[in-house]
Amino acid sequence: MRLEMASFRVTQISFGETTALRNGVLTVDRAAVTAMVLGDSNLTGVSVELAGSGESTRIIHVIDAIEPRYKPAGSTFPWFISPPDQVGSGVTHRLEGVAVIATGDIPGAADSQGLKEAIIDMSGPGAPYSPFSDMCNVVLQFSFAPGVHIPDATASCRKATMRVAKYLAEATRDLQPDAVVNYELGKVDASLPRVVYIMPTMSEGELHTTFLYGMSVTSTPALVHPNEVLDSALISADYWIACHRSPTHHYQNEPVIQALYRRHGQDINFVGVILGRSLIPSAIEKHRQAAQMAKLAKMLDAQGAVITMSNGGHAYADQMLICQHVEQAGIATVLGVDEYSDTDGSDFPLVTYVPQATAIVSVGNQEEIIQMPAVSRVLGGDRFLAGNDYEIGFQKQPNEAFPVGLRQLYAATCQLGYTTHRGRAY
């Protein structure tokens, strides 16, 4: 399976009469983007805005972020807006440096019954915690029909965001890419250590989940080719704690997969990705998944495994049990986690651990407090979401200055390791 990822770099973005890409400048036809939302009875409209690096802009109510993609031959966002054909091969166009960010205040979405608040600042002390602060963002603020069920509302904005992402990427249809990267698990020296990537993803009911070809991931592990993940087969529908979320954009540019590919044939033999579930509700099902993942890794004759996770709380138990079973199968592991270290970093950082977890990479402390400055513009809504009142800062208006826990910044401590943040002990 060979995937040719053609990158078209975007350094500036603006509205224009047509959607086009010229010399790194993407112009967006606002009316055309708006029209894509019309016709869905769950959505009453959309406000389309642009947000660039360094602006005094705060984006709230973030639902997902998607990189614009277009496959000249094949399915773009399979199942959702294209047939559920296998992806991961052929040619895919991507707009490098662009994200389509879905936002909105979904009626009834509060606390455990809906979406948590999620913030992106385009400048100031909060900006370094978000990779999207350095991108050209098309921000969609959706309006929802009264009484719409929360899963229906999120499903509608998900498809609309994908349609916009594909539409923007289609501006590259007749252009030559700035760069092409080929992804292929070719044959390598048989003496190189075989490494598998084990990737539990968020799945807790129909609202907080992750889709593989349109179906929620389950605790029965699936072996997938890394190219499928990079080619948008894996879609985020995780709307829980903001800092933990793995946006669809991060799956499309999955950093562990990218790193393992760079080393494939050099000092490792990358043998594939095992997908599973985070936040499994029962202890016996957690045990079952861990045992099955260890079995698959053993069948792949893996000697090493990278194990990430998605979300928080008892999801850490899923990851640690997987680590334990894989280590007991004779396979060395390394884990990616974020920390609960209190505001000053003094608390024990892990929810739970097993003795076999001896190689752990931190992606930051979600309890760190950030002082957010006042901003000139707020996108996504005009007040913070209900149900997040335990954050003292959320008693303020979104354009005001306030302190907030890092946990409320979108994807700030995503356990995939997309950013460069980490916890450090002295």
Secondary structure, DSSP 4 states (H G I P E B T S, - for coil): -EEEEEEEE--EEEE-SS-EEETTEEEE-HHHHHHTTTT-TTEEEEEEEEE-TT-SEEE-SEEEEE--EE-SSS-SSBTTTB-----SSEEEEEEETEEEEEE---TT--GGGSPPP-BEESSSTTGGG-GGGGSEEEEEEEEE-TT--HHHHHHHHHHHHHHHHHHHHGGGTTS--SEEEEEE-----TTSPEEEEEEEEE-BTTTBEEEETTEE--SS-EEE-HHHHHTT-EEEE--SSGGG---HHHHHT-HHHHHHHHHBTTTBEEEEEEEEEES-SSHHHHHHHHHHHHHHHHHTT-SEEEE---SSTTHHHHHHHHHHHHHHTT-EEEEEEEE---TTS-S---S---TT---EEEEEETT-EEEEPP-SEEES-SSPPTT-TTSGGGGS-TTS-EEEEGGGBTTTT-TT--S-------
